[in-house]
Amino acid sequence: MALATFMTLLDVTIVNIAIPTMLTNLHAGLDQALWVVNGYSLTYAVLLITSGRLGDIWGPRNLFMAGVGLFTAASALSGLSQTPEQLIAARALQGVAAALLAPQTLPMMVGLFPPDRRGGVFAIYGMIAGLAVVAGPTLGGYLVTSFGWRWIFFVNVPVGLAILALSRPVIPDFRPGLPHRLDLAGVALVTAALVCLVFGLIEGQRYDWGTVTGPITIPEIIGLGVLLFAGFVWHQARRQGGEPLVPFAVFADRNFAVATIVICAMGFAILGLYLPLTIYYQSVLGLTAIAAGLTIAVQPVTMFFAAGMVNGPLAQKVPAKYLLMAGLLLLAAGSAFIALKAQPGSGRWDFVPGLVVSGLGMSCIWGPIFALGTRDLKPQVAGVASGVINTVQELGSVVASAAVGALLQNRLAAALHDRAVAAAAGLPPAFRPGFIDGFAQAARHGFDAGAGQNGLALGSAPPAILQAAHWVFANGFVDAMRPTLVLPIAVIVIAAAVTLAARSR
């Protein structure tokens, strides 16, 4: 189960580094490249709750094996794709497969392990996530350079086949013991609601939060999603005496409710922190994608080694909620150090203390949060509870992508204008208006995030102009990044305060 988790998480991080090569080989446009990533995210997010309930009905092992089989086939199709449209469709199918298997691990863990042993088990999944973050850029870079971009998908095929071969003889066939029926109306409502919400938030920035096509706008799509979700909640409230898709009883468990809020906050915080920092490492410091990945690797490597201590003797002595609170505050402190240390001329290893502290914090989060959230969870609702947890984490990431992206873009436009005006004073008068206007246009239409970008397509401009442009972009991005990072850090601190509501016993 851990190997399947690693395979799906690796596929999220490994694809990003291959996108430039895919664009060239498949003759794809930027919009199509974005949907290679977003197609996976969309189908994954909208099917998690339904998949969790299907696990309760048909057994989590069966759904797990179906997901692994489909993911393996979709990986092969992705590698064999000859057009951008084929690759987008195959990636969307991978998202469906990941949604089938992801919610099944939690109910199997609840069935296999008593509450006092779950912290260490869930810590394994935290370490697996950290390894996927490290391995994605480095393994992806190696495969793309040595064998071609198709092998980032083909590498999943033998792993998936091995997992399938081992699943039936190794994983017990847990069943809830009670017959369940699928609430088809609930499935339709929640799927439509999540499609509208996730699509609107993912695509909002690209359409400038305005018109998508004809009379249809991004706010209308998001508004429709909110209305459909309200209809879903009303429909579920009416069915609580029968077979709802989401039994409200899972939220009556205070620790599960707290865990849900904290996991949503972590989904927001992780993307909200990594999005600006990844651009900073490559665009401002000029690191390659692999070098940026290795720089960030200090955090998950620290988490990997610290998790053994946290979820061993320490977890037996300290209540999970206090470990969780300490972890969140350490993550916030380490992230704040990185934000304060970031300068246009910083060295890549200047951030090691902050990455180590935040890695220690992460080691105190993933094991304790799942141990706390599942301690009193009844096995017959574990599947849908897992679907809810995975969905809110994914929604947290999607909201962060929209909110942090919009805030960064807004702050960047103001910072670049101010820095461009300051730099233009040292340029010949003939260049000043065009220089300032160039940055205004770049801020309006977005930036590339490649190594050494300066935000402008300057071509063969004089060296003084190129030097001034890089100074403006580097300083302007740092000016914009710092207040942007305050948002995810604040969310982490609020999540730490929420843990006070958890029960210790």
Backbone torsions as a table, in degrees:
resi	resn	phi	psi	omega
1	MET	NA	-38.8	177.8
2	ALA	-66.1	-36.6	179.3
3	LEU	-65.1	-39.9	177.2
4	ALA	-65.6	-39.9	176.9
5	THR	-61.2	-44.7	178.9
6	PHE	-60.9	-41.9	-177.7
7	MET	-62.3	-44.1	-178.0
8	THR	-71.4	-38.5	179.4
9	LEU	-69.6	-38.9	178.4
10	LEU	-60.3	-37.2	-176.8
11	ASP	-66.9	-25.1	177.2
12	VAL	-70.9	-44.5	-174.2
13	THR	-84.2	-26.8	-173.5
14	ILE	-76.2	-26.2	-175.1
15	VAL	-70.2	-36.9	-173.6
16	ASN	-56.4	-40.6	-175.2
17	ILE	-71.7	-21.1	-177.8
18	ALA	-92.4	-5.2	-174.2
19	ILE	-59.2	-44.9	179.1
20	PRO	-57.6	-40.8	179.0
21	THR	-67.7	-40.3	177.4
22	MET	-60.0	-43.8	-179.9
23	LEU	-55.9	-43.2	-177.6
24	THR	-70.4	-49.3	-173.1
25	ASN	-71.4	-32.4	-178.2
26	LEU	-99.1	0.9	-178.1
27	HIS	54.1	48.0	-176.3
28	ALA	-96.0	153.7	173.7
29	GLY	-87.9	171.6	-178.4
30	LEU	-63.2	-41.1	178.6
31	ASP	-59.3	-41.4	178.9
32	GLN	-66.9	-37.9	177.8
33	ALA	-62.8	-40.2	178.3
34	LEU	-62.7	-37.1	-178.6
35	TRP	-76.9	-15.7	169.7
36	VAL	-61.9	-35.9	176.7
37	VAL	-85.2	-48.2	-172.9
38	ASN	-72.0	-29.6	177.4
39	GLY	-60.5	-39.9	176.4
40	TYR	-64.5	-48.4	-176.9
41	SER	-62.1	-39.9	-176.0
42	LEU	-66.3	-52.6	-177.6
43	THR	-67.0	-32.8	178.1
44	TYR	-64.1	-48.7	-173.7
45	ALA	-67.1	-39.1	-170.5
46	VAL	-79.0	-15.8	-173.5
47	LEU	-106.2	-1.5	-172.7
48	LEU	-64.8	-45.0	-178.2
49	ILE	-64.1	-45.9	179.4
50	THR	-62.1	-42.2	179.9
51	SER	-63.9	-40.3	177.5
52	GLY	-60.4	-41.1	178.9
53	ARG	-69.4	-37.7	176.9
54	LEU	-62.1	-33.2	175.3
55	GLY	-64.0	-37.5	176.0
56	ASP	-64.3	-32.5	-175.5
57	ILE	-83.2	-50.1	-172.1
58	TRP	-101.2	-3.8	-178.4
59	GLY	98.2	129.8	-175.5
60	PRO	-63.7	-32.0	-179.6
61	ARG	-65.2	-38.6	-178.9
62	ASN	-65.4	-43.3	177.9
63	LEU	-66.7	-38.6	178.5
64	PHE	-59.3	-47.9	-178.8
65	MET	-66.6	-38.8	176.9
66	ALA	-61.8	-42.0	178.9
67	GLY	-64.3	-43.7	179.4
68	VAL	-63.2	-43.7	179.5
69	GLY	-62.2	-45.3	179.8
70	LEU	-67.1	-38.1	179.2
71	PHE	-64.1	-40.0	178.8
72	THR	-63.7	-45.3	179.5
73	ALA	-65.0	-42.2	-179.8
74	ALA	-65.9	-33.0	176.5
75	SER	-64.6	-43.7	177.9
76	ALA	-62.6	-42.0	178.4
77	LEU	-64.1	-37.6	178.0
78	SER	-61.6	-44.7	-179.6
79	GLY	-67.9	-26.3	-179.0
80	LEU	-90.7	-2.8	-175.4
81	SER	-59.9	137.7	179.7
82	GLN	-109.5	-13.5	179.6
83	THR	-132.8	158.8	176.8
84	PRO	-58.4	-38.3	-178.0
85	GLU	-64.3	-39.8	177.8
86	GLN	-64.0	-41.3	-179.6
87	LEU	-66.5	-41.0	178.7
88	ILE	-62.4	-43.2	179.2
89	ALA	-63.7	-41.5	179.5
90	ALA	-66.9	-38.1	177.7
91	ARG	-67.1	-38.0	176.0
92	ALA	-62.3	-38.0	177.0
93	LEU	-66.3	-36.3	174.0
94	GLN	-60.8	-39.1	177.8
95	GLY	-63.1	-40.9	176.1
96	VAL	-60.1	-45.2	-178.9
97	ALA	-63.8	-44.3	178.8
98	ALA	-62.2	-37.0	178.0
99	ALA	-66.8	-31.9	177.8
100	LEU	-68.2	-41.5	-173.1
101	LEU	-89.7	-30.1	-172.5
102	ALA	-59.3	-45.4	-176.8
103	PRO	-74.7	-4.8	-173.5
104	GLN	-85.3	-19.4	-176.3
105	THR	-70.3	-38.3	-177.4
106	LEU	-64.0	-49.1	178.6
107	PRO	-62.4	-31.7	177.0
108	MET	-70.0	-35.5	175.8
109	MET	-67.1	-39.2	178.2
110	VAL	-63.2	-37.7	179.5
111	GLY	-75.1	-31.1	-174.6
112	LEU	-84.9	-36.5	-169.1
113	PHE	-121.4	139.0	173.9
114	PRO	-70.5	161.1	-174.2
115	PRO	-53.6	-36.9	-174.6
116	ASP	-74.1	-8.2	178.9
117	ARG	-109.7	-2.6	-174.1
118	ARG	-74.8	-27.9	-178.4
119	GLY	-56.9	-47.4	179.6
120	GLY	-66.3	-36.1	179.8
121	VAL	-65.7	-47.5	-179.5
122	PHE	-69.7	-24.7	175.3
123	ALA	-62.7	-32.4	176.7
124	ILE	-58.5	-40.9	-179.4
125	TYR	-68.4	-34.2	174.3
126	GLY	-63.9	-42.4	178.3
127	MET	-66.2	-38.3	177.8
128	ILE	-60.8	-42.8	178.2
129	ALA	-61.6	-42.1	178.3
130	GLY	-63.1	-41.9	178.4
131	LEU	-64.4	-36.6	178.9
132	ALA	-64.3	-37.7	177.5
133	VAL	-62.9	-41.7	179.8
134	VAL	-70.3	-46.7	-172.0
135	ALA	-72.6	-29.5	-175.8
136	GLY	-54.8	-62.7	-178.8
137	PRO	-64.3	-38.2	-176.1
138	THR	-74.9	-50.0	178.2
139	LEU	-65.2	-40.5	178.4
140	GLY	-61.2	-44.4	178.3
141	GLY	-61.4	-41.0	179.5
142	TYR	-65.7	-46.6	-177.9
143	LEU	-64.9	-43.3	-179.4
144	VAL	-64.1	-42.2	-177.9
145	THR	-70.2	-41.3	-172.0
146	SER	-90.4	-35.2	-172.0
147	PHE	-124.6	-17.1	-177.0
148	GLY	108.7	158.9	-172.4
149	TRP	-65.8	-25.7	-177.0
150	ARG	-62.7	-25.7	-176.1
151	TRP	-75.6	-13.0	173.3
152	ILE	-68.3	-20.0	174.9
153	PHE	-97.1	-41.5	-178.3
154	PHE	-61.8	-28.9	-178.1
155	VAL	-64.1	-21.6	178.4
156	ASN	-74.1	-23.4	-171.1
157	VAL	-64.4	-54.4	178.8
158	PRO	-63.7	-34.3	178.5
159	VAL	-65.4	-45.6	179.1
160	GLY	-61.7	-41.2	178.8
161	LEU	-64.9	-38.4	178.4
162	ALA	-65.4	-41.8	178.2
163	ILE	-62.4	-43.4	179.0
164	LEU	-61.0	-43.0	-178.3
165	ALA	-63.8	-32.9	-176.6
166	LEU	-89.0	-20.9	-170.3
167	SER	-62.2	-49.1	-174.8
168	ARG	-66.5	-45.1	179.6
169	PRO	-74.5	-20.2	-172.8
170	VAL	-102.5	-42.6	-173.1
171	ILE	-89.2	126.4	178.5
172	PRO	-64.9	151.5	-179.5
173	ASP	-93.3	81.2	179.2
174	PHE	-71.4	137.3	173.0
175	ARG	-129.0	150.5	-176.9
176	PRO	-69.2	-18.3	179.8
177	GLY	86.7	-10.1	177.8
178	LEU	-127.6	139.4	177.5
179	PRO	-71.1	140.9	177.9
180	HIS	-125.8	151.2	172.5
181	ARG	-118.7	149.6	-178.1
182	LEU	-87.1	129.1	177.9
183	ASP	-80.1	92.6	-173.7
184	LEU	-65.5	-37.9	177.8
185	ALA	-64.6	-40.2	177.2
186	GLY	-63.7	-41.0	177.1
187	VAL	-59.4	-45.8	-178.7
188	ALA	-63.1	-44.0	-178.1
189	LEU	-65.9	-48.7	-175.8
190	VAL	-69.8	-34.2	178.2
191	THR	-66.3	-46.7	179.2
192	ALA	-63.2	-41.0	180.0
193	ALA	-62.3	-46.7	-177.7
194	LEU	-69.6	-34.7	175.7
195	VAL	-59.4	-47.8	-179.2
196	CYS	-64.0	-46.4	-176.6
197	LEU	-66.0	-49.1	-176.7
198	VAL	-67.2	-44.5	178.0
199	PHE	-60.5	-46.5	-178.7
200	GLY	-60.7	-41.9	-178.1
201	LEU	-74.2	-37.8	179.4
202	ILE	-68.3	-42.9	-172.4
203	GLU	-94.7	-7.2	-175.3
204	GLY	-55.4	-46.3	-177.5
205	GLN	-63.3	-39.3	-177.7
206	ARG	-65.8	-34.6	179.5
207	TYR	-95.7	14.4	178.7
208	ASP	55.1	33.3	178.0
209	TRP	54.8	30.8	-179.5
210	GLY	-124.2	-134.9	-173.0
211	THR	-74.1	134.3	174.3
212	VAL	-93.1	-53.5	176.2
213	THR	-161.0	136.6	179.9
214	GLY	55.6	-129.1	179.8
215	PRO	-85.9	-2.6	-173.6
216	ILE	-84.4	128.4	-179.5
217	THR	-121.2	162.2	177.4
218	ILE	-60.5	-46.9	177.9
219	PRO	-58.2	-35.7	178.8
220	GLU	-67.7	-39.0	178.7
221	ILE	-64.5	-46.0	179.3
222	ILE	-65.4	-40.9	178.1
223	GLY	-61.2	-41.7	176.7
224	LEU	-62.1	-40.0	177.6
225	GLY	-61.1	-41.5	178.6
226	VAL	-63.8	-43.8	179.3
227	LEU	-63.5	-43.9	178.6
228	LEU	-63.9	-37.9	179.1
229	PHE	-67.6	-39.4	175.6
230	ALA	-61.1	-40.9	176.2
231	GLY	-62.8	-37.1	177.6
232	PHE	-63.6	-45.9	179.4
233	VAL	-61.1	-43.8	178.9
234	TRP	-61.9	-43.2	179.0
235	HIS	-63.0	-41.8	179.5
236	GLN	-66.1	-38.0	178.8
237	ALA	-60.7	-36.8	-179.8
238	ARG	-71.7	-23.5	-174.2
239	ARG	-102.6	8.8	-176.1
240	GLN	-62.1	-25.0	177.4
241	GLY	-81.3	-9.4	-179.2
242	GLY	-114.6	-116.7	-177.7
243	GLU	-123.2	77.1	179.2
244	PRO	-73.8	157.7	174.1
245	LEU	-67.7	-39.8	178.0
246	VAL	-122.4	102.3	175.1
247	PRO	-67.1	124.4	-179.0
248	PHE	-65.2	-13.3	-179.7
249	ALA	-60.8	-26.7	-179.7
250	VAL	-64.3	-30.4	-179.5
251	PHE	-83.8	-11.9	175.4
252	ALA	-70.1	-22.6	174.3
253	ASP	-76.5	109.5	-173.4
254	ARG	-60.0	-39.4	-178.4
255	ASN	-66.0	-37.6	177.0
256	PHE	-65.5	-41.1	179.0
257	ALA	-62.3	-42.6	177.5
258	VAL	-63.2	-44.8	-179.9
259	ALA	-60.3	-38.4	179.7
260	THR	-62.7	-44.5	179.6
261	ILE	-63.9	-44.6	-177.8
262	VAL	-66.2	-40.2	-179.7
263	ILE	-67.3	-37.6	174.8
264	CYS	-61.5	-42.6	178.6
265	ALA	-64.0	-37.4	178.5
266	MET	-67.8	-39.1	175.3
267	GLY	-58.7	-41.4	177.7
268	PHE	-66.1	-46.8	-172.1
269	ALA	-68.1	-42.4	-176.2
270	ILE	-63.0	-49.3	178.3
271	LEU	-68.6	-38.9	-179.0
272	GLY	-62.9	-29.8	177.4
273	LEU	-83.4	-44.4	-172.9
274	TYR	-74.5	-31.6	-177.9
275	LEU	-59.5	-55.9	178.5
276	PRO	-65.7	-38.3	-175.3
277	LEU	-68.9	-36.7	178.2
278	THR	-63.6	-42.6	177.0
279	ILE	-63.9	-41.4	-179.8
280	TYR	-60.7	-47.3	-178.3
281	TYR	-59.3	-40.1	-175.2
282	GLN	-88.4	-46.2	-173.7
283	SER	-79.8	-37.0	-176.7
284	VAL	-92.2	-51.0	-178.7
285	LEU	-82.5	-13.3	175.9
286	GLY	77.4	20.6	179.3
287	LEU	-77.4	149.7	171.4
288	THR	-73.3	167.9	-179.9
289	ALA	-60.5	-39.5	179.8
290	ILE	-67.2	-44.0	179.4
291	ALA	-63.4	-39.6	177.5
292	ALA	-63.9	-41.4	178.6
293	GLY	-63.1	-39.8	179.0
294	LEU	-69.3	-32.3	176.7
295	THR	-65.6	-46.9	179.7
296	ILE	-67.3	-23.5	-175.0
297	ALA	-59.4	-20.4	178.1
298	VAL	-55.8	-38.3	-177.9
299	GLN	-67.0	-56.7	-179.4
300	PRO	-65.0	-30.6	177.1
301	VAL	-65.1	-41.9	175.6
302	THR	-60.8	-45.3	179.0
303	MET	-59.3	-42.3	-177.8
304	PHE	-58.4	-47.9	-176.1
305	PHE	-78.8	-31.6	-178.9
306	ALA	-75.8	-27.5	-175.6
307	ALA	-60.9	-32.9	178.8
308	GLY	-62.3	-38.8	178.8
309	MET	-75.0	-41.0	-176.6
310	VAL	-64.6	-44.3	-174.2
311	ASN	-94.7	11.5	173.2
312	GLY	-102.4	-112.8	-177.4
313	PRO	-60.6	-37.6	-176.2
314	LEU	-64.3	-39.3	-179.2
315	ALA	-66.3	-25.2	179.2
316	GLN	-77.4	-21.9	-174.9
317	LYS	-103.0	-29.6	-174.5
318	VAL	-110.6	129.4	177.0
319	PRO	-56.6	144.9	-174.4
320	ALA	-57.5	-36.2	-175.2
321	LYS	-67.8	-31.6	178.9
322	TYR	-77.1	-35.2	173.0
323	LEU	-61.5	-42.7	-179.0
324	LEU	-63.9	-44.8	179.3
325	MET	-62.6	-43.7	178.6
326	ALA	-61.8	-41.2	179.5
327	GLY	-62.9	-43.3	179.3
328	LEU	-63.9	-41.9	-179.8
329	LEU	-68.5	-36.5	175.8
330	LEU	-65.6	-40.4	177.5
331	LEU	-62.1	-42.2	178.3
332	ALA	-65.0	-42.1	-179.2
333	ALA	-65.8	-44.5	178.7
334	GLY	-63.4	-39.8	179.0
335	SER	-66.9	-38.9	178.2
336	ALA	-64.3	-38.1	177.1
337	PHE	-60.6	-44.7	-179.8
338	ILE	-62.0	-43.7	-179.8
339	ALA	-61.9	-40.9	-179.0
340	LEU	-72.6	-31.6	-175.8
341	LYS	-80.4	-19.1	-175.0
342	ALA	-66.8	122.4	176.2
343	GLN	-135.9	159.6	177.2
344	PRO	-57.8	-30.8	-177.8
345	GLY	-106.0	18.6	-178.5
346	SER	-65.7	151.0	173.2
347	GLY	-86.2	155.1	-175.2
348	ARG	-65.1	-23.7	-178.0
349	TRP	-97.0	3.5	177.0
350	ASP	-66.2	-18.7	-174.1
351	PHE	-95.7	2.8	-175.2
352	VAL	-56.3	-46.6	179.2
353	PRO	-56.5	-43.8	179.3
354	GLY	-66.1	-38.9	179.0
355	LEU	-67.4	-37.2	178.1
356	VAL	-66.6	-46.6	-179.8
357	VAL	-62.8	-44.3	179.4
358	SER	-67.6	-32.9	175.0
359	GLY	-64.9	-40.7	174.3
360	LEU	-60.6	-40.7	177.7
361	GLY	-61.6	-44.6	-179.4
362	MET	-62.0	-34.3	179.4
363	SER	-66.1	-21.6	179.2
364	CYS	-94.8	5.0	-174.6
365	ILE	-106.0	-57.0	-166.5
366	TRP	-67.1	-45.6	177.5
367	GLY	-62.8	-55.5	-178.9
368	PRO	-60.4	-36.5	-175.6
369	ILE	-66.8	-41.8	179.2
370	PHE	-75.3	-34.5	175.9
371	ALA	-62.3	-42.7	179.5
372	LEU	-67.0	-45.8	-175.1
373	GLY	-69.5	-27.2	-176.7
374	THR	-103.0	-0.3	-172.5
375	ARG	-57.1	-43.9	-177.5
376	ASP	-109.3	15.1	-175.7
377	LEU	-76.6	132.7	179.2
378	LYS	-78.8	137.4	-176.6
379	PRO	-57.4	-32.0	-175.7
380	GLN	-70.8	-14.4	176.4
381	VAL	-115.0	9.5	-175.9
382	ALA	-64.5	-35.3	-178.8
383	GLY	-64.5	-51.2	-179.8
384	VAL	-67.3	-33.7	176.5
385	ALA	-62.2	-40.5	177.4
386	SER	-64.6	-40.5	176.6
387	GLY	-61.2	-39.8	178.6
388	VAL	-64.3	-45.6	-178.7
389	ILE	-61.5	-47.1	-179.7
390	ASN	-64.7	-37.0	-179.6
391	THR	-66.8	-46.0	-177.6
392	VAL	-67.9	-32.3	176.2
393	GLN	-65.4	-42.7	179.4
394	GLU	-67.3	-39.9	177.7
395	LEU	-64.5	-37.6	175.6
396	GLY	-58.5	-41.7	178.2
397	SER	-65.5	-42.0	-178.7
398	VAL	-66.0	-43.1	177.7
399	VAL	-62.7	-40.3	178.6
400	ALA	-62.8	-41.5	179.1
401	SER	-58.2	-41.5	-179.7
402	ALA	-74.1	-48.9	-173.7
403	ALA	-70.0	-48.8	-178.6
404	VAL	-68.3	-39.2	177.7
405	GLY	-61.7	-44.0	179.4
406	ALA	-66.4	-42.7	179.9
407	LEU	-64.9	-43.0	179.5
408	LEU	-62.8	-43.2	179.5
409	GLN	-62.8	-41.9	-179.9
410	ASN	-64.4	-47.7	-179.2
411	ARG	-67.4	-34.1	-178.4
412	LEU	-67.2	-39.4	179.2
413	ALA	-60.2	-44.9	-179.9
414	ALA	-68.5	-43.5	-177.0
415	ALA	-66.7	-40.7	-179.7
416	LEU	-66.1	-37.8	178.4
417	HIS	-62.0	-47.5	-178.8
418	ASP	-62.4	-44.4	-179.1
419	ARG	-69.5	-36.1	179.2
420	ALA	-65.7	-40.0	177.6
421	VAL	-62.0	-43.5	-179.7
422	ALA	-64.5	-42.9	-178.1
423	ALA	-71.8	-32.9	-177.4
424	ALA	-64.4	-24.2	-179.8
425	ALA	-62.1	-25.2	-179.9
426	GLY	-95.0	5.0	-179.4
427	LEU	-101.3	160.0	174.2
428	PRO	-57.3	143.6	-176.5
429	PRO	-52.9	-33.5	-177.3
430	ALA	-65.5	-26.1	-176.5
431	PHE	-90.6	-16.6	-168.9
432	ARG	-62.6	-50.9	-177.6
433	PRO	-61.2	-44.0	-179.4
434	GLY	-66.4	-36.1	179.4
435	PHE	-63.3	-48.6	-179.3
436	ILE	-65.9	-43.2	-178.7
437	ASP	-66.4	-33.6	178.5
438	GLY	-60.8	-42.9	178.0
439	PHE	-70.7	-33.1	176.4
440	ALA	-63.5	-42.1	178.3
441	GLN	-67.5	-41.3	179.8
442	ALA	-63.0	-40.7	178.9
443	ALA	-64.2	-33.7	-177.6
444	ARG	-73.8	-33.3	-172.1
445	HIS	-107.1	0.4	175.8
446	GLY	93.9	172.9	-172.5
447	PHE	-131.1	156.4	165.9
448	ASP	-80.1	157.2	-179.2
449	ALA	-117.9	32.9	179.4
450	GLY	-84.6	168.7	-178.1
451	ALA	-61.9	129.4	174.0
452	GLY	76.3	13.1	179.0
453	GLN	-65.5	149.1	175.9
454	ASN	-120.6	5.2	176.6
455	GLY	89.9	-8.8	-178.1
456	LEU	-128.7	146.9	171.9
457	ALA	-92.5	88.0	-170.6
458	LEU	-94.5	-13.1	176.6
459	GLY	58.9	-124.8	-175.8
460	SER	-99.8	44.4	178.1
461	ALA	-67.5	156.4	177.7
462	PRO	-57.6	151.2	-178.3
463	PRO	-55.0	-37.3	-179.2
464	ALA	-62.3	-37.0	178.9
465	ILE	-69.1	-43.3	179.2
466	LEU	-61.6	-43.1	-179.7
467	GLN	-64.8	-43.2	179.3
468	ALA	-65.1	-39.1	-179.5
469	ALA	-64.0	-43.1	178.9
470	HIS	-65.2	-39.2	178.7
471	TRP	-61.5	-43.4	-179.6
472	VAL	-63.2	-48.9	-176.8
473	PHE	-64.7	-45.3	-177.3
474	ALA	-62.5	-48.7	-178.9
475	ASN	-70.7	-38.6	178.7
476	GLY	-65.2	-38.9	-180.0
477	PHE	-66.9	-41.7	177.8
478	VAL	-63.5	-42.0	177.4
479	ASP	-58.5	-37.0	-178.4
480	ALA	-82.1	-33.1	-174.8
481	MET	-68.1	-40.7	-174.9
482	ARG	-58.9	-52.6	177.2
483	PRO	-65.6	-27.6	178.1
484	THR	-66.2	-39.3	-179.3
485	LEU	-68.8	-19.2	177.7
486	VAL	-61.0	-34.7	-176.6
487	LEU	-62.6	-56.6	178.3
488	PRO	-63.9	-33.3	177.8
489	ILE	-64.5	-41.0	177.5
490	ALA	-63.1	-39.2	178.0
491	VAL	-61.9	-40.2	178.5
492	ILE	-63.1	-44.0	-179.6
493	VAL	-63.6	-41.6	177.5
494	ILE	-62.4	-41.0	177.6
495	ALA	-61.5	-38.7	177.4
496	ALA	-60.8	-40.0	178.6
497	ALA	-66.4	-35.3	-179.7
498	VAL	-63.8	-30.6	-177.9
499	THR	-63.2	-18.9	177.3
500	LEU	-61.8	-23.9	-178.8
501	ALA	-78.2	-11.4	-178.6
502	ALA	-71.5	151.9	175.9
503	ARG	-85.5	135.4	-179.4
504	SER	-78.8	-33.0	-176.7
505	ARG	-103.0	NA	NA
